[in-house]
Every structure is written in structure tokens, then in C-alpha cells.
Amino acid sequence: GETQTSYLARFNFLSRQDITLLRKAYTLAEIGHKNQVRDSGEPYFTHPRTVSLLLLKIGVKDVHIHVAVLCHDLIEDTVMTIEQIRDHFGDKVMKIVKTVSIPSKSNGSFVAQDEYELYFEQLKNGSPEAQLVAIGDNLHNIQTLRYSSYEKQQRIRMRAETYYIPAISVVSKTIPEAKKLK
């Protein structure tokens, strides 16, 4: 399996300072999601790591995007706050994570449909970087749909069709690598 060392080795184009930032995000997310499990039975941390590797595979090299991807579920699923994300990683990462976090969701609580509509509005008004993180997140959720309940599969598909797929065109105007997600 992928270890922190093998993951970081894929980012050999980054500066030492950026690798340190990425290592810190990896460690924080791995610890934060330590006792959480995905519907597939895999440790939850495999999700943010896989999304990061997916974005790397299409050529996304911005360290802030990868740090935000690794941390994107910490606000919703752990005790970590958005202020702590800012303190650890700065304003750019904080803004991305805040944009891709559902405001009312904490500790895996259920989110009503109208809250998702507010979330999608938040994403539409967010940066292309935040939208790219959200698209990558959704793409990995789609790739692992077979492990989810039928109801959850339908919710994820509907969101992909109504927001994420159309958003790829918009994001790719600013971040050309996003075209490879279609």
C-alpha cells in the first residue's frame, strides 16, 4: 500500500518547504481520520490521499491544493476547526477547505437537501482551486459507489450530474488540468 514516504516521493518537484507542509497535512489528516472507516471498509484516510493522487495524476502540482485535499474532511468529520487549518496551513488552504466543507455538517451528521443547495452555491462562488478539490472528491466517491447503500448512490449520482460534471468546464478555464477529469 501507499505509505507517507511513497506518497511524498511522488511530489519530488516540490521545494523542501512545500514537502514539509504536505507531510504535516498528511500526518494531521491520517491522525484525524485514524478511527474512521469508509463504506468499503478501508481506513477513511485512503480517501483524501487517493483524491490527492488523482489530482496529481492529471497534472495538478499546486501544493496548497494537495494540502487542502488531504485536510478537506477534517472540519466535517473530526474535532478540528477551520481556525486550526488556517493556523497550520495559512489562508489559501483555509479558504479552500472552508469552501468544500458543508457548514452544518459535523461528525458525520446527516445533511438535508436544502443544505446541499447552499453548499453548491458556496462552491459556485468559491475559487477554481476549491471547485477542483470538490470535483476530485466527488469523482473518488463515484469510483467507490458500489460500497454504498442504494440511497447514498443515488444522492452522489444526482450531485455529480447537477453540480460536479458541469463545474468541470468552468474550472478548466482557470485550471486546464481539470479537462482531464471529464
C-alpha positions as a Markdown table, in Angstrom:
| # | Residue | x | y | z |
|---|---|---|---|---|
| 1 | Gly | 0.0 | 0.0 | 0.0 |
| 2 | Glu | 0.8 | 3.7 | -0.2 |
| 3 | Thr | 2.9 | 5.0 | 2.7 |
| 4 | Gln | 3.6 | 8.5 | 3.6 |
| 5 | Thr | 7.2 | 8.1 | 2.2 |
| 6 | Ser | 5.9 | 6.7 | -1.1 |
| 7 | Tyr | 3.2 | 9.4 | -1.3 |
| 8 | Leu | 5.7 | 12.2 | -0.7 |
| 9 | Ala | 8.2 | 10.8 | -3.2 |
| 10 | Arg | 5.6 | 11.4 | -6.0 |
| 11 | Phe | 6.0 | 15.2 | -5.2 |
| 12 | Asn | 9.7 | 15.3 | -5.8 |
| 13 | Phe | 9.2 | 18.5 | -7.9 |
| 14 | Leu | 8.2 | 20.5 | -4.8 |
| 15 | Ser | 10.6 | 22.6 | -2.7 |
| 16 | Arg | 11.7 | 21.3 | 0.7 |
| 17 | Gln | 9.4 | 23.8 | 2.4 |
| 18 | Asp | 6.4 | 22.6 | 0.4 |
| 19 | Ile | 7.2 | 18.9 | 1.1 |
| 20 | Thr | 7.3 | 19.8 | 4.8 |
| 21 | Leu | 3.8 | 21.4 | 4.5 |
| 22 | Leu | 2.5 | 18.4 | 2.6 |
| 23 | Arg | 4.0 | 16.0 | 5.2 |
| 24 | Lys | 2.3 | 18.0 | 8.0 |
| 25 | Ala | -1.1 | 17.8 | 6.2 |
| 26 | Tyr | -0.6 | 14.1 | 5.6 |
| 27 | Thr | 0.2 | 13.4 | 9.2 |
| 28 | Leu | -2.6 | 15.6 | 10.6 |
| 29 | Ala | -5.2 | 14.0 | 8.3 |
| 30 | Glu | -4.0 | 10.5 | 8.9 |
| 31 | Ile | -4.2 | 11.0 | 12.7 |
| 32 | Gly | -7.5 | 12.9 | 12.4 |
| 33 | His | -9.2 | 10.2 | 10.5 |
| 34 | Lys | -7.5 | 7.3 | 12.4 |
| 35 | Asn | -10.5 | 5.5 | 13.7 |
| 36 | Gln | -12.8 | 6.2 | 10.8 |
| 37 | Val | -13.8 | 3.7 | 8.1 |
| 38 | Arg | -15.2 | 4.2 | 4.6 |
| 39 | Asp | -18.2 | 2.3 | 3.4 |
| 40 | Ser | -15.7 | 0.0 | 1.6 |
| 41 | Gly | -14.2 | -1.0 | 5.0 |
| 42 | Glu | -10.9 | 0.8 | 4.1 |
| 43 | Pro | -9.4 | 3.3 | 6.6 |
| 44 | Tyr | -11.0 | 6.7 | 5.9 |
| 45 | Phe | -7.7 | 8.4 | 5.2 |
| 46 | Thr | -7.3 | 6.4 | 2.0 |
| 47 | His | -10.0 | 8.8 | 0.6 |
| 48 | Pro | -8.2 | 12.2 | 0.8 |
| 49 | Arg | -4.9 | 10.5 | -0.2 |
| 50 | Thr | -6.5 | 8.9 | -3.2 |
| 51 | Val | -8.1 | 12.2 | -4.3 |
| 52 | Ser | -4.8 | 14.0 | -4.0 |
| 53 | Leu | -3.1 | 11.3 | -6.1 |
| 54 | Leu | -5.9 | 11.5 | -8.7 |
| 55 | Leu | -5.3 | 15.3 | -9.0 |
| 56 | Leu | -1.6 | 14.7 | -9.2 |
| 57 | Lys | -2.1 | 12.2 | -12.0 |
| 58 | Ile | -3.9 | 14.8 | -14.1 |
| 59 | Gly | -1.0 | 17.3 | -13.5 |
| 60 | Val | -2.1 | 19.4 | -10.6 |
| 61 | Lys | 1.1 | 20.5 | -8.9 |
| 62 | Asp | -0.1 | 23.3 | -6.5 |
| 63 | Val | 0.9 | 22.2 | -3.0 |
| 64 | His | -1.9 | 24.2 | -1.5 |
| 65 | Ile | -4.5 | 22.2 | -3.4 |
| 66 | His | -2.9 | 18.9 | -2.3 |
| 67 | Val | -2.8 | 20.1 | 1.4 |
| 68 | Ala | -6.4 | 21.2 | 1.1 |
| 69 | Val | -7.4 | 17.8 | -0.4 |
| 70 | Leu | -5.7 | 15.9 | 2.5 |
| 71 | Cys | -7.5 | 18.1 | 5.0 |
| 72 | His | -10.8 | 18.6 | 3.3 |
| 73 | Asp | -12.9 | 16.3 | 5.5 |
| 74 | Leu | -11.2 | 17.2 | 8.8 |
| 75 | Ile | -13.7 | 20.0 | 9.6 |
| 76 | Glu | -16.7 | 17.8 | 8.9 |
| 77 | Asp | -15.6 | 14.6 | 10.4 |
| 78 | Thr | -13.2 | 15.4 | 13.3 |
| 79 | Val | -12.9 | 18.0 | 16.1 |
| 80 | Met | -10.5 | 20.1 | 14.0 |
| 81 | Thr | -11.7 | 23.7 | 13.4 |
| 82 | Ile | -11.3 | 25.9 | 10.3 |
| 83 | Glu | -9.2 | 28.2 | 12.5 |
| 84 | Gln | -6.8 | 25.4 | 13.2 |
| 85 | Ile | -6.5 | 24.7 | 9.5 |
| 86 | Arg | -5.6 | 28.3 | 8.9 |
| 87 | Asp | -3.1 | 28.3 | 11.8 |
| 88 | His | -1.4 | 25.2 | 10.4 |
| 89 | Phe | -1.5 | 25.9 | 6.7 |
| 90 | Gly | -2.4 | 29.5 | 6.0 |
| 91 | Asp | -5.3 | 31.5 | 4.5 |
| 92 | Lys | -5.2 | 29.9 | 1.0 |
| 93 | Val | -5.6 | 26.3 | 2.3 |
| 94 | Met | -8.2 | 27.5 | 4.9 |
| 95 | Lys | -10.3 | 29.2 | 2.2 |
| 96 | Ile | -10.3 | 26.0 | 0.0 |
| 97 | Val | -11.2 | 23.7 | 2.9 |
| 98 | Lys | -13.9 | 26.1 | 4.2 |
| 99 | Thr | -15.4 | 26.3 | 0.7 |
| 100 | Val | -15.6 | 22.5 | 0.3 |
| 101 | Ser | -16.9 | 21.9 | 3.8 |
| 102 | Ile | -20.6 | 21.7 | 4.4 |
| 103 | Pro | -21.2 | 24.4 | 7.0 |
| 104 | Ser | -23.7 | 22.5 | 9.2 |
| 105 | Lys | -22.1 | 19.0 | 8.9 |
| 106 | Ser | -20.1 | 17.9 | 11.9 |
| 107 | Asn | -19.1 | 14.4 | 12.9 |
| 108 | Gly | -20.8 | 12.7 | 10.0 |
| 109 | Ser | -24.3 | 14.1 | 10.7 |
| 110 | Phe | -27.0 | 13.9 | 8.1 |
| 111 | Val | -27.3 | 16.9 | 5.7 |
| 112 | Ala | -30.7 | 17.9 | 4.3 |
| 113 | Gln | -31.1 | 18.6 | 0.6 |
| 114 | Asp | -31.6 | 22.3 | 1.0 |
| 115 | Glu | -28.3 | 22.4 | 2.9 |
| 116 | Tyr | -26.6 | 20.8 | -0.1 |
| 117 | Glu | -28.1 | 23.6 | -2.3 |
| 118 | Leu | -26.5 | 26.2 | -0.1 |
| 119 | Tyr | -23.3 | 24.2 | -0.2 |
| 120 | Phe | -23.3 | 24.1 | -4.0 |
| 121 | Glu | -24.0 | 27.9 | -4.1 |
| 122 | Gln | -20.9 | 28.3 | -1.8 |
| 123 | Leu | -18.9 | 26.1 | -4.2 |
| 124 | Lys | -20.0 | 28.1 | -7.3 |
| 125 | Asn | -18.8 | 31.3 | -5.6 |
| 126 | Gly | -15.6 | 29.6 | -4.5 |
| 127 | Ser | -12.2 | 29.6 | -6.1 |
| 128 | Pro | -11.4 | 27.3 | -9.0 |
| 129 | Glu | -9.0 | 25.5 | -6.7 |
| 130 | Ala | -11.8 | 24.8 | -4.2 |
| 131 | Gln | -14.0 | 23.6 | -7.0 |
| 132 | Leu | -11.3 | 21.3 | -8.3 |
| 133 | Val | -10.9 | 19.8 | -4.8 |
| 134 | Ala | -14.7 | 19.2 | -4.7 |
| 135 | Ile | -14.7 | 17.7 | -8.1 |
| 136 | Gly | -11.9 | 15.3 | -7.3 |
| 137 | Asp | -13.6 | 14.4 | -4.0 |
| 138 | Asn | -16.9 | 13.6 | -5.8 |
| 139 | Leu | -15.0 | 11.6 | -8.5 |
| 140 | His | -13.5 | 9.3 | -5.9 |
| 141 | Asn | -16.8 | 8.9 | -4.2 |
| 142 | Ile | -18.3 | 7.8 | -7.6 |
| 143 | Gln | -15.4 | 5.4 | -8.1 |
| 144 | Thr | -16.3 | 3.7 | -4.8 |
| 145 | Leu | -20.1 | 3.9 | -5.1 |
| 146 | Arg | -20.5 | 0.1 | -5.1 |
| 147 | Tyr | -19.8 | 0.0 | -1.4 |
| 148 | Ser | -22.6 | 2.5 | -0.5 |
| 149 | Ser | -26.3 | 2.0 | 0.1 |
| 150 | Tyr | -28.6 | 2.5 | -2.9 |
| 151 | Glu | -29.9 | 5.7 | -1.4 |
| 152 | Lys | -26.4 | 7.1 | -1.0 |
| 153 | Gln | -25.5 | 6.0 | -4.5 |
| 154 | Gln | -28.5 | 8.0 | -5.9 |
| 155 | Arg | -27.6 | 11.1 | -3.9 |
| 156 | Ile | -24.0 | 11.0 | -5.1 |
| 157 | Arg | -25.0 | 10.5 | -8.7 |
| 158 | Met | -27.6 | 13.3 | -8.6 |
| 159 | Arg | -25.0 | 15.7 | -7.2 |
| 160 | Ala | -22.5 | 14.7 | -9.8 |
| 161 | Glu | -25.0 | 15.4 | -12.6 |
| 162 | Thr | -26.3 | 18.6 | -11.2 |
| 163 | Tyr | -23.1 | 20.2 | -10.0 |
| 164 | Tyr | -19.8 | 18.5 | -10.4 |
| 165 | Ile | -19.9 | 17.5 | -14.1 |
| 166 | Pro | -21.0 | 21.0 | -15.3 |
| 167 | Ala | -18.4 | 22.5 | -12.9 |
| 168 | Ile | -15.5 | 20.8 | -14.8 |
| 169 | Ser | -16.0 | 23.1 | -17.8 |
| 170 | Val | -15.9 | 26.2 | -15.6 |
| 171 | Val | -12.9 | 25.1 | -13.6 |
| 172 | Ser | -10.9 | 24.0 | -16.6 |
| 173 | Lys | -10.9 | 27.6 | -17.9 |
| 174 | Thr | -8.7 | 28.5 | -15.0 |
| 175 | Ile | -7.0 | 25.2 | -14.3 |
| 176 | Pro | -6.5 | 23.4 | -17.6 |
| 177 | Glu | -5.7 | 20.1 | -16.0 |
| 178 | Ala | -9.3 | 19.8 | -14.9 |
| 179 | Lys | -10.3 | 18.9 | -18.5 |
| 180 | Lys | -8.7 | 15.5 | -17.9 |
| 181 | Leu | -11.4 | 14.7 | -15.3 |
| 182 | Lys | -14.2 | 14.6 | -18.0 |
